[in-house]
Amino acid sequence: MEITENIKLAPYTTFKIGGSARFFCTVKDQFDALEAFEFANKRNLDVFVLGGGSNLLISDEGFNGLVARVENKGIEILHEDDSSVVLKIASGEKWDEVVKFAVKNNWWGIENLSHIPGGTGAIAVQNVGAYGQEAKHIIKSVTVFDKETHQILELKNEQCRFGYRLSIFNTCDKGKYIIFYITLKLSKTAKQILSYRDLQDRFPNKNPTIDDIRKAVIEIRNKKYTFPTQAKNGNAGSFFKNPILNKSAFEKLKAIVAQNFGQEKALLLDKKKFDEEGKSKIPAAFLVEISGLKDLQQGGAAINSNQPLVIINKTGKASATDVLNLAKKVIKTVYEKTSIKLSIEPELIGFSEKELNGIMN
């Protein structure tokens, strides 16, 4: 395995932002992983495991350690019967190619997760979700390399402790594992999930094919996640999480929205929220928009006016500092106007505590 020095990381991220890695290598199996960690341990270096580069913002200073990029490939059918199929997928596979493969074979369960950038490993880290589907509903297990014991382990779904945009891989066991494979169970029986308004509006007859749903999701995401004048702006996907509120917290928010923005906006909030498991998921994009931040820009970074959840590299030359300062303004303003403190989705790499002030607290 080759380990190189001073490699620019921006081209390896969907944001196209970030400084250089002091050391860089590609990892395809546990033997590569072991070699990478032995190299890092001898030099007392931190290790950052890089996947598809989505949902990530790297500092302008880069990463002063070893970046190990996972590049394993392959899709294997472990089991198939009349009702379902079980797939073992390498984490280095592009996620949307996996969805495309499943849709082509008429296997249901991930079609609503179409057109999400990045590698397959990331869907377990974030418990990726979109339009009513979540990774936790189709993941059977995750095959990992334990950095401490140097063993390959298979973690069952319940061991991953999936929640809204979280798992053990980005919380209690963050940095402990390298994800090599994800095992999914998909259905051969049609089960359309059209609970989100965008899809309800597209399919009033409630009976689209799996291919219809994939095409619709791609069209919706292309419209929302690109900038009106420049379709190829780098971004990390949704930058802000949708707040999840209990009933009393939602009623409090609704009253604040009515007071600060009028009763019409409060009624619109009622329509836009999405109720599940006794709580209300509030569109962060709605809070950003009513707070007057839809067209906010900081240096080369800007809010995507088509989808205010997203911060984009508008000029193609935005710095990580531009992005952070823009995010801080959004968090501060939304809190002042709605009393809701937005949380961010992307992983932040290489930043100092001072730089993260206002983002992480």
C-alpha positions in Angstrom: 0.0 0.0 0.0 1.3 3.4 -1.0 1.3 6.3 1.5 1.7 9.7 -0.1 2.3 13.2 1.5 0.6 16.6 1.2 -2.4 15.5 -0.9 -5.2 18.1 -1.5 -8.4 16.8 -0.1 -10.9 19.2 -1.8 -11.2 17.0 -4.9 -12.1 14.0 -2.7 -15.2 15.9 -1.3 -18.5 16.8 -2.8 -18.0 20.3 -1.3 -14.8 20.8 -3.2 -13.4 22.6 -0.2 -10.5 21.8 2.2 -6.8 21.8 2.7 -4.3 19.0 2.4 -3.7 15.7 4.2 -0.2 15.4 5.7 -0.4 11.7 4.7 -2.8 9.9 2.5 -3.5 6.3 1.5 -6.3 4.1 0.0 -7.7 1.2 1.9 -9.4 -1.8 0.2 -9.3 -4.5 2.9 -8.4 -5.2 6.6 -4.7 -5.7 5.6 -4.5 -2.3 4.2 -6.3 -0.9 7.3 -3.8 -2.7 9.6 -0.9 -1.3 7.6 -2.3 2.2 7.7 -2.8 2.2 11.5 0.6 0.7 12.1 2.1 3.6 10.1 0.0 6.1 12.1 0.8 4.6 15.4 4.6 4.7 14.8 4.4 8.4 14.1 1.7 9.3 16.7 -0.7 10.5 14.0 -4.4 10.8 14.1 -6.3 8.9 11.4 -9.3 10.1 9.5 -11.3 7.5 7.4 -12.6 9.1 4.2 -15.5 7.6 2.2 -17.3 9.2 -0.7 -16.6 12.7 0.6 -20.2 13.7 1.1 -21.7 15.1 4.3 -18.2 16.5 5.1 -16.4 19.8 5.5 -12.7 19.8 5.8 -10.9 22.9 7.2 -8.7 25.2 5.1 -5.7 23.9 7.0 -6.5 20.3 6.1 -5.8 17.3 8.3 -2.5 17.0 10.1 -2.5 13.2 10.2 -3.2 10.2 7.9 -6.3 10.2 5.7 -7.3 6.7 4.8 -9.7 6.6 1.9 -11.9 3.4 1.6 -12.1 2.2 -2.0 -13.3 -1.4 -1.8 -15.9 -2.5 -4.4 -18.5 -5.2 -5.0 -22.1 -6.2 -4.6 -22.9 -9.8 -3.6 -26.3 -11.5 -3.3 -26.2 -13.5 -0.1 -29.7 -14.8 -0.2 -32.7 -14.6 -2.5 -36.2 -16.0 -2.3 -39.7 -15.2 -3.7 -40.2 -12.3 -1.3 -36.8 -10.7 -0.6 -33.1 -10.4 -1.5 -30.1 -9.8 0.8 -27.2 -7.9 -0.6 -23.7 -7.4 0.8 -22.3 -4.2 -0.5 -18.8 -2.8 -0.3 -18.7 0.6 1.4 -16.6 2.1 -1.4 -19.5 1.6 -3.9 -21.2 4.8 -5.0 -24.5 4.8 -3.2 -26.7 6.0 -6.1 -25.3 3.2 -8.3 -26.5 0.7 -5.6 -30.0 2.3 -5.7 -29.9 2.2 -9.5 -29.0 -1.5 -9.4 -31.8 -2.3 -6.9 -34.4 -0.4 -8.9 -33.4 -2.1 -12.1 -34.0 -5.5 -10.4 -37.3 -4.3 -8.9 -36.1 -4.6 -5.4 -37.9 -2.2 -3.0 -36.6 -0.4 0.0 -34.1 2.3 -1.1 -35.7 3.9 -4.2 -36.6 7.0 -2.2 -32.9 7.3 -1.3 -32.0 7.9 -5.0 -29.5 10.6 -6.0 -27.8 10.9 -2.7 -24.1 11.5 -3.2 -21.3 9.6 -1.5 -20.3 6.0 -0.7 -22.4 3.2 0.6 -20.6 3.2 4.0 -22.0 6.7 4.8 -25.6 5.5 4.8 -24.9 3.5 8.0 -22.9 6.3 9.7 -25.6 8.9 9.2 -28.6 6.5 9.1 -29.3 8.4 5.8 -33.0 9.2 5.2 -35.1 10.9 2.6 -38.7 11.0 1.6 -39.9 8.6 4.3 -37.2 5.9 3.9 -34.3 5.5 6.3 -31.2 3.2 6.1 -32.1 1.6 9.5 -35.2 0.0 7.9 -33.2 -2.0 5.4 -29.8 -2.5 7.0 -29.3 -6.1 8.5 -25.7 -5.7 9.5 -22.5 -3.7 9.1 -19.1 -5.3 8.6 -16.3 -3.3 10.3 -12.6 -3.3 11.1 -12.0 -2.5 14.8 -9.1 -0.1 15.0 -8.3 -1.2 18.5 -8.5 -5.0 18.3 -7.7 -5.2 14.5 -10.6 -7.7 14.1 -13.3 -7.9 11.5 -16.7 -7.7 13.2 -20.3 -8.0 12.0 -22.5 -5.6 13.9 -26.2 -6.4 13.8 -28.8 -3.6 13.1 -29.7 -3.2 16.8 -26.0 -2.9 17.8 -25.7 0.2 15.5 -28.2 2.1 17.6 -29.7 4.0 14.7 -31.5 7.3 15.3 -32.3 10.4 13.4 -29.1 11.1 11.4 -27.0 9.1 13.9 -25.6 5.8 14.9 -22.7 4.5 17.0 -20.4 5.4 14.1 -20.9 9.1 14.6 -21.6 9.2 18.3 -20.3 6.9 21.1 -18.0 4.8 18.9 -17.0 7.6 16.5 -13.5 6.8 15.1 -13.5 3.2 16.4 -14.4 1.4 13.2 -13.7 1.3 9.5 -16.9 0.2 7.7 -16.1 -2.3 4.9 -19.5 -3.7 4.0 -23.2 -3.1 4.6 -25.7 -5.9 4.3 -29.2 -4.8 3.2 -32.5 -6.7 3.0 -34.8 -5.5 0.2 -38.3 -6.6 -0.7 -39.6 -8.0 -4.0 -43.1 -6.8 -3.0 -44.1 -3.3 -4.0 -44.4 -0.9 -1.1 -44.7 2.7 -2.1 -43.7 5.2 0.5 -45.4 8.5 -0.5 -45.8 10.1 2.8 -43.9 13.3 1.9 -45.8 16.0 0.1 -43.4 16.2 -2.9 -44.2 12.6 -3.8 -47.9 12.8 -2.9 -48.2 15.7 -5.4 -46.4 13.6 -8.1 -48.4 10.5 -7.6 -52.1 11.2 -6.7 -53.0 7.7 -7.9 -50.8 6.2 -5.2 -49.5 3.4 -7.4 -46.3 4.4 -9.1 -43.7 1.9 -10.2 -40.3 1.7 -8.5 -38.8 3.3 -11.6 -41.3 6.1 -11.5 -40.4 6.9 -7.9 -36.7 6.9 -8.6 -37.1 9.3 -11.5 -39.3 11.6 -9.5 -36.9 11.7 -6.6 -34.0 12.5 -8.9 -36.0 15.3 -10.5 -37.0 16.7 -7.2 -33.5 16.6 -5.8 -32.0 18.1 -8.9 -34.4 21.0 -8.6 -33.9 21.5 -4.9 -30.3 20.8 -4.4 -28.8 22.9 -7.3 -28.4 26.6 -7.5 -30.6 28.4 -10.1 -27.7 29.9 -12.1 -25.0 27.2 -11.5 -26.0 23.6 -11.5 -22.6 22.2 -10.5 -21.9 23.9 -7.2 -20.2 21.8 -4.6 -22.1 21.1 -1.4 -22.3 18.5 1.4 -26.0 17.8 1.1 -28.3 19.0 3.9 -26.2 21.2 6.2 -28.8 21.6 8.9 -30.9 18.9 10.6 -34.6 19.0 10.8 -35.5 19.7 14.4 -37.7 17.0 16.1 -40.1 18.4 18.7 -42.5 17.0 21.2 -46.1 18.3 21.3 -45.5 21.1 23.8 -42.3 22.3 22.1 -44.1 22.4 18.7 -47.0 24.4 20.2 -44.4 26.9 21.6 -42.7 27.2 18.2 -46.0 27.7 16.5 -46.9 30.5 18.9 -43.5 32.2 18.3 -43.9 31.9 14.5 -47.4 33.4 14.7 -46.0 36.3 16.9 -43.0 37.0 14.8 -44.2 36.1 11.3 -48.0 36.1 11.4 -50.7 33.6 11.7 -50.5 32.6 8.0 -46.9 31.3 8.6 -47.9 29.5 11.7 -50.7 27.7 9.8 -48.1 26.9 7.0 -45.9 25.4 9.7 -48.7 23.0 10.6 -48.9 21.8 7.0 -45.2 21.4 6.6 -44.3 19.5 9.7 -44.1 15.7 9.5 -45.4 13.7 12.4 -43.9 10.3 13.3 -43.6 8.4 16.5 -45.5 11.0 18.5 -43.2 13.9 17.6 -43.1 16.5 14.9 -40.2 16.9 12.4 -39.9 20.5 11.5 -38.4 21.5 8.1 -35.3 23.4 8.9 -35.5 24.9 5.4 -38.8 26.6 6.4 -37.2 28.1 9.5 -34.3 29.4 7.5 -36.6 30.9 4.9 -39.0 32.7 7.2 -36.0 34.1 9.1 -35.0 35.9 5.9 -31.9 33.9 5.1 -32.8 32.3 1.8 -30.4 34.5 -0.2 -27.6 34.8 2.4 -24.0 34.7 1.2 -20.7 34.8 3.0 -17.6 35.0 0.8 -17.8 32.3 -1.8 -20.5 30.3 0.2 -24.2 30.8 -0.1 -27.5 29.4 1.0 -29.1 27.4 -1.9 -32.3 29.4 -2.5 -34.0 26.3 -4.0 -33.3 24.3 -0.8 -32.3 26.5 2.2 -31.1 23.3 4.1 -28.1 23.4 1.8 -25.0 25.6 1.8 -23.2 25.6 -1.5 -19.8 26.5 -2.8 -21.4 29.2 -5.0 -18.2 30.6 -6.6 -16.3 27.4 -6.7 -13.7 29.1 -4.6 -15.4 29.2 -1.2 -13.3 28.5 1.8 -14.2 26.3 4.8 -14.2 29.5 6.9 -16.8 31.0 4.5 -19.0 28.0 5.0 -18.6 28.0 8.8 -19.3 31.7 9.2 -22.4 31.4 7.0 -23.6 28.5 9.1 -23.1 30.5 12.3 -25.1 33.4 11.0 -28.0 31.0 10.1 -27.9 29.2 13.5 -27.8 32.5 15.4 -30.5 34.2 13.4 -32.9 31.3 13.4 -32.5 31.0 17.1 -33.1 34.7 17.7 -36.3 34.6 15.6 -37.8 31.1 16.5 -36.0 30.0 19.7 -34.9 26.8 17.7 -31.2 26.0 17.8 -30.4 24.3 14.5 -27.9 21.4 14.5 -25.6 20.6 11.6 -25.3 17.4 9.7 -21.8 17.3 8.1 -18.8 16.0 9.9 -16.3 18.8 10.5 -12.6 17.8 10.1 -9.5 19.7 11.1 -11.1 22.7 12.8 -9.9 24.3 16.1 -12.3 24.7 19.0 -12.2 28.4 18.4 -13.4 28.0 14.8 -16.2 25.7 15.9 -17.5 28.2 18.5 -21.1 29.0 17.5 -21.5 25.8 15.6 -21.0 23.0 18.2 -22.4 24.9 21.2 
